[in-house]
Each structure stands twice: as C-alpha cells, then as structure tokens.
C-alpha cells in the first residue's frame, strides 16, 4: 500500500509541476492579483489531490482541474466580492512582442470590472483559447450561456472608456 501511495504522490507531483504555470496564469486573470491566484490554484490542486483517482481517470485531467479552478473561483466570488483589485506585479508570462505593458495593466483592470461569469467566459474563450464547448465544460454551463456571457463581457470591454487607447478588443476598435 505504501508503494502505491508513493507512486500516486509522484504522479500528482509530476502533474502539478506541468500544470502550475498554466493554472496560475488562468487564476491570475480570474482573481486579479497574484496572491489570490496562488491561493486559488492551491485550493484547486488540493481538491484535485483528494480526488486524484477520479482526476487522472478523466479524459483530460487538465480540463478537469481547470474546471475545479473555475468552480473554486465562483465559490469565492459568491462568498465575498472584493471591492477592488490591486496588482503588485505582472504575471510570470511576459507580454507578447510589441505589446505595451501599460495596455496590459489597463486590460487587466477592465477584466476585473466584469462580473465573475463574464470574466470567466472571456478569459477561458479568448485568453486561454478554449472552444465554446471546452469553456462550457470548465464553467459548468451550456454553450449558449458561454456565448451569451462572452458576448456581454466583450461588449462591456468595448464600451469601457479606459480601453479607448487599445487597438483591438474582440475584433473591433
């Protein structure tokens, strides 16, 4: 039994090592700050560890854990919506070549102003580049709801006066 547990733990550590950066990036976009993102990822991985046999048996363990992450974010949001988001430092991933870091900060602030479900839909669809069905699976809703939430979120981003200087938001500007 001890060798079996050790092998299970090693498998989970390997998964965590490969998934950490991607989960942290997604959590940062959802939570709006690095510390909240780290807490969110740790909580999601804690839940994944407890149910590791079910997670590893899934068709896509990464999608399963991403779903846990999104659910954990929604659970937090229902408990207490933060009054504001303070960003101490940019995420680990550098901006794309030619991107202005100030534009990135403005976009992150605009994302933080979206309601939680709209932000989830926009982040998963357009930042993580998931399909509508993958996004629906991660959010635990229908594809139609993803389309609706993403469209509303993009519309709010397009209307945001703080984004006037940016060149593209969801195909316009």
Secondary structure, 3 states (H helix, E strand, C coil): CHHHHHHHHHHHHHHHHHHHHHHHHHHHHHHCCHHHHHHHHHHHHHHHHHCHHHHHHCCCHHHHHHHHHHHHHHHHHHHCCCCCCCCCCCCCCCCCCCCCHHHHHHHHHHHHHCCHHHHHHHHHHHHCCCCHHHHHHHHCCCHHHHHHHHHHHHHHHHHCHHHCCCCCECCEC
